[in-house]
Amino acid sequence: MKTARKILIGALALAPSPLFACAACYGKSDSPLAHGMNWGIFTMLGIVTPVLGTFAFCFIRMIQKEEAANKNNNAPKNITDV
């Protein structure tokens, strides 16, 4: 009885079910699902772009400060140091 129940549950879990394409794949670009997907993409772009820009700004700023520090350290202190 238990094996028959396991086989029935397994068969139901693996049985094919009808699949429906999303609005973008199906061709309905004016549906609410397509609008929601577009807003999701724009939101992700709006979050990722400033974060990556902040990292780039930090690295550029660190490079500039390091170059300025190296330039100040290599400059002669007095006329007699030359």
N, CA and C atoms as a LAMMPS dump frame, in Angstrom:
ITEM: TIMESTEP
0
ITEM: NUMBER OF ATOMS
246
ITEM: BOX BOUNDS ff ff ff
-5.0000000000000000e+02 5.0000000000000000e+02
-5.0000000000000000e+02 5.0000000000000000e+02
-5.0000000000000000e+02 5.0000000000000000e+02
ITEM: ATOMS id mol type element x y z
1 1 1 N 0.826 -1.193 0
2 1 2 C 0 0 0
3 1 3 C 0.867 1.252 0
4 2 1 N 1.959 1.248 0.823
5 2 2 C 2.823 2.415 0.894
6 2 3 C 3.578 2.622 -0.417
7 3 1 N 4.027 1.533 -1.038
8 3 2 C 4.746 1.688 -2.308
9 3 3 C 3.813 2.176 -3.402
10 4 1 N 2.591 1.732 -3.399
11 4 2 C 1.626 2.199 -4.403
12 4 3 C 1.376 3.695 -4.231
13 5 1 N 1.301 4.159 -2.975
14 5 2 C 1.085 5.578 -2.702
15 5 3 C 2.3 6.4 -3.16
16 6 1 N 3.508 5.885 -2.905
17 6 2 C 4.719 6.587 -3.331
18 6 3 C 4.8 6.665 -4.852
19 7 1 N 4.436 5.572 -5.516
20 7 2 C 4.462 5.564 -6.979
21 7 3 C 3.435 6.556 -7.527
22 8 1 N 2.249 6.611 -6.941
23 8 2 C 1.207 7.538 -7.388
24 8 3 C 1.642 8.99 -7.176
25 9 1 N 2.225 9.289 -6.02
26 9 2 C 2.701 10.651 -5.747
27 9 3 C 3.83 11.016 -6.705
28 10 1 N 4.736 10.091 -6.952
29 10 2 C 5.826 10.344 -7.903
30 10 3 C 5.308 10.559 -9.313
31 11 1 N 4.327 9.786 -9.72
32 11 2 C 3.764 9.932 -11.064
33 11 3 C 3.05 11.267 -11.204
34 12 1 N 2.334 11.694 -10.188
35 12 2 C 1.653 12.988 -10.237
36 12 3 C 2.652 14.15 -10.242
37 13 1 N 3.737 14.005 -9.499
38 13 2 C 4.736 15.068 -9.447
39 13 3 C 5.471 15.198 -10.777
40 14 1 N 5.681 14.107 -11.474
41 14 2 C 6.415 14.131 -12.737
42 14 3 C 5.513 14.217 -13.955
43 15 1 N 4.192 14.27 -13.752
44 15 2 C 3.263 14.326 -14.875
45 15 3 C 3.397 15.674 -15.585
46 16 1 N 3.358 15.674 -16.897
47 16 2 C 3.465 16.935 -17.611
48 16 3 C 2.228 17.801 -17.376
49 17 1 N 2.473 19.091 -17.249
50 17 2 C 1.369 20.037 -17.069
51 17 3 C 1.478 21.084 -18.172
52 18 1 N 0.376 21.737 -18.487
53 18 2 C 0.454 22.747 -19.552
54 18 3 C 1.315 23.928 -19.113
55 19 1 N 2.161 24.396 -20.012
56 19 2 C 3.027 25.527 -19.727
57 19 3 C 2.527 26.733 -20.505
58 20 1 N 2.572 27.874 -19.865
59 20 2 C 2.13 29.097 -20.495
60 20 3 C 3.304 30.058 -20.592
61 21 1 N 3.496 30.649 -21.743
62 21 2 C 4.59 31.598 -21.936
63 21 3 C 4.251 32.916 -21.25
64 22 1 N 5.284 33.633 -20.876
65 22 2 C 5.061 34.94 -20.258
66 22 3 C 4.628 35.927 -21.335
67 23 1 N 4.251 37.125 -20.903
68 23 2 C 3.731 38.113 -21.836
69 23 3 C 4.778 38.533 -22.862
70 24 1 N 6.042 38.599 -22.457
71 24 2 C 7.086 39.016 -23.391
72 24 3 C 7.299 37.951 -24.471
73 25 1 N 7.273 36.683 -24.08
74 25 2 C 7.491 35.611 -25.053
75 25 3 C 6.254 35.37 -25.901
76 26 1 N 5.098 35.584 -25.323
77 26 2 C 3.849 35.29 -26.024
78 26 3 C 3.527 36.369 -27.046
79 27 1 N 4.054 37.569 -26.862
80 27 2 C 3.848 38.629 -27.836
81 27 3 C 2.903 39.72 -27.384
82 28 1 N 2.419 39.659 -26.164
83 28 2 C 1.531 40.71 -25.656
84 28 3 C 2.375 41.73 -24.891
85 29 1 N 2.944 42.67 -25.61
86 29 2 C 3.843 43.625 -24.963
87 29 3 C 3.099 44.711 -24.208
88 30 1 N 1.776 44.761 -24.308
89 30 2 C 1.013 45.771 -23.587
90 30 3 C 0.33 45.207 -22.337
91 31 1 N 0.663 43.997 -21.967
92 31 2 C 0.025 43.396 -20.798
93 31 3 C 0.671 43.914 -19.516
94 32 1 N -0.029 43.819 -18.383
95 32 2 C 0.544 44.275 -17.114
96 32 3 C 1.804 43.514 -16.72
97 33 1 N 1.912 42.243 -17.104
98 33 2 C 3.108 41.467 -16.79
99 33 3 C 4.327 42.03 -17.511
100 34 1 N 4.154 42.43 -18.761
101 34 2 C 5.266 43.008 -19.518
102 34 3 C 5.671 44.361 -18.933
103 35 1 N 4.691 45.168 -18.526
104 35 2 C 5.011 46.462 -17.911
105 35 3 C 5.748 46.269 -16.588
106 36 1 N 5.304 45.304 -15.809
107 36 2 C 5.98 45.015 -14.54
108 36 3 C 7.4 44.536 -14.752
109 37 1 N 7.603 43.704 -15.775
110 37 2 C 8.95 43.212 -16.069
111 37 3 C 9.849 44.364 -16.51
112 38 1 N 9.323 45.272 -17.316
113 38 2 C 10.115 46.422 -17.754
114 38 3 C 10.482 47.31 -16.57
115 39 1 N 9.537 47.563 -15.669
116 39 2 C 9.847 48.376 -14.495
117 39 3 C 10.854 47.682 -13.59
118 40 1 N 10.796 46.372 -13.52
119 40 2 C 11.791 45.629 -12.737
120 40 3 C 13.185 45.779 -13.32
121 41 1 N 13.286 45.733 -14.641
122 41 2 C 14.583 45.903 -15.292
123 41 3 C 15.113 47.308 -15.052
124 42 1 N 14.26 48.31 -15.203
125 42 2 C 14.694 49.696 -14.982
126 42 3 C 15.09 49.931 -13.528
127 43 1 N 14.382 49.299 -12.602
128 43 2 C 14.726 49.439 -11.182
129 43 3 C 16.093 48.832 -10.904
130 44 1 N 16.341 47.653 -11.449
131 44 2 C 17.646 47.027 -11.252
132 44 3 C 18.766 47.885 -11.855
133 45 1 N 18.527 48.445 -13.035
134 45 2 C 19.522 49.333 -13.642
135 45 3 C 19.723 50.579 -12.784
136 46 1 N 18.644 51.077 -12.202
137 46 2 C 18.735 52.266 -11.357
138 46 3 C 19.472 52.01 -10.058
139 47 1 N 19.535 50.773 -9.622
140 47 2 C 20.26 50.445 -8.39
141 47 3 C 21.712 50.083 -8.708
142 48 1 N 21.926 49.277 -9.726
143 48 2 C 23.269 48.78 -10.03
144 48 3 C 24.177 49.898 -10.548
145 49 1 N 23.658 50.78 -11.394
146 49 2 C 24.484 51.829 -11.994
147 49 3 C 25.086 52.769 -10.95
148 50 1 N 24.318 53.314 -10.007
149 50 2 C 24.954 54.176 -8.997
150 50 3 C 25.934 53.442 -8.085
151 51 1 N 25.664 52.191 -7.78
152 51 2 C 26.584 51.441 -6.918
153 51 3 C 27.927 51.237 -7.632
154 52 1 N 27.885 50.828 -8.89
155 52 2 C 29.128 50.659 -9.645
156 52 3 C 29.829 51.996 -9.86
157 53 1 N 29.055 53.046 -10.07
158 53 2 C 29.642 54.374 -10.21
159 53 3 C 30.341 54.823 -8.947
160 54 1 N 29.775 54.488 -7.79
161 54 2 C 30.392 54.837 -6.513
162 54 3 C 31.714 54.102 -6.332
163 55 1 N 31.755 52.82 -6.67
164 55 2 C 33.006 52.068 -6.588
165 55 3 C 34.061 52.674 -7.512
166 56 1 N 33.669 53.005 -8.728
167 56 2 C 34.621 53.594 -9.672
168 56 3 C 35.136 54.93 -9.143
169 57 1 N 34.247 55.754 -8.592
170 57 2 C 34.654 57.049 -8.042
171 57 3 C 35.64 56.855 -6.892
172 58 1 N 35.377 55.888 -6.019
173 58 2 C 36.281 55.634 -4.888
174 58 3 C 37.664 55.211 -5.369
175 59 1 N 37.729 54.316 -6.356
176 59 2 C 39.027 53.878 -6.861
177 59 3 C 39.771 55.013 -7.555
178 60 1 N 39.062 55.809 -8.342
179 60 2 C 39.701 56.94 -9.012
180 60 3 C 40.221 57.931 -7.982
181 61 1 N 39.441 58.193 -6.95
182 61 2 C 39.855 59.132 -5.9
183 61 3 C 41.083 58.604 -5.145
184 62 1 N 41.112 57.305 -4.855
185 62 2 C 42.269 56.735 -4.168
186 62 3 C 43.523 56.835 -5.024
187 63 1 N 43.395 56.588 -6.327
188 63 2 C 44.54 56.688 -7.222
189 63 3 C 45.049 58.126 -7.264
190 64 1 N 44.136 59.095 -7.326
191 64 2 C 44.541 60.502 -7.355
192 64 3 C 45.263 60.905 -6.069
193 65 1 N 44.749 60.46 -4.934
194 65 2 C 45.392 60.794 -3.659
195 65 3 C 46.764 60.144 -3.543
196 66 1 N 46.892 58.91 -4.018
197 66 2 C 48.186 58.234 -3.963
198 66 3 C 49.204 58.937 -4.859
199 67 1 N 48.784 59.35 -6.043
200 67 2 C 49.683 60.068 -6.938
201 67 3 C 50.106 61.408 -6.341
202 68 1 N 49.172 62.101 -5.686
203 68 2 C 49.508 63.375 -5.05
204 68 3 C 50.48 63.162 -3.896
205 69 1 N 50.295 62.103 -3.13
206 69 2 C 51.193 61.816 -2.012
207 69 3 C 52.585 61.458 -2.532
208 70 1 N 52.662 60.677 -3.595
209 70 2 C 53.963 60.326 -4.174
210 70 3 C 54.659 61.553 -4.751
211 71 1 N 53.894 62.445 -5.342
212 71 2 C 54.469 63.658 -5.914
213 71 3 C 55.045 64.548 -4.811
214 72 1 N 54.341 64.639 -3.684
215 72 2 C 54.822 65.457 -2.556
216 72 3 C 56.035 64.819 -1.887
217 73 1 N 56.102 63.516 -1.83
218 73 2 C 57.228 62.837 -1.194
219 73 3 C 58.496 62.913 -2.041
220 74 1 N 58.351 62.969 -3.349
221 74 2 C 59.511 63.003 -4.245
222 74 3 C 60.044 64.408 -4.465
223 75 1 N 59.312 65.409 -4.061
224 75 2 C 59.766 66.79 -4.257
225 75 3 C 60.88 67.108 -3.273
226 76 1 N 61.896 67.846 -3.704
227 76 2 C 62.999 68.206 -2.786
228 76 3 C 62.491 69.161 -1.714
229 77 1 N 62.985 68.963 -0.483
230 77 2 C 62.537 69.778 0.652
231 77 3 C 63.237 71.152 0.668
232 78 1 N 64.534 71.139 0.425
233 78 2 C 65.311 72.389 0.449
234 78 3 C 66.099 72.499 -0.837
235 79 1 N 66.66 73.662 -1.022
236 79 2 C 67.49 73.862 -2.209
237 79 3 C 68.76 73.013 -2.107
238 80 1 N 69.24 72.784 -0.916
239 80 2 C 70.479 72.004 -0.747
240 80 3 C 70.263 70.51 -0.985
241 81 1 N 69.005 70.039 -1.007
242 81 2 C 68.715 68.622 -1.227
243 81 3 C 68.871 68.204 -2.677
244 82 1 N 68.961 69.163 -3.576
245 82 2 C 69.012 68.85 -5.003
246 82 3 C 70.302 68.257 -5.412
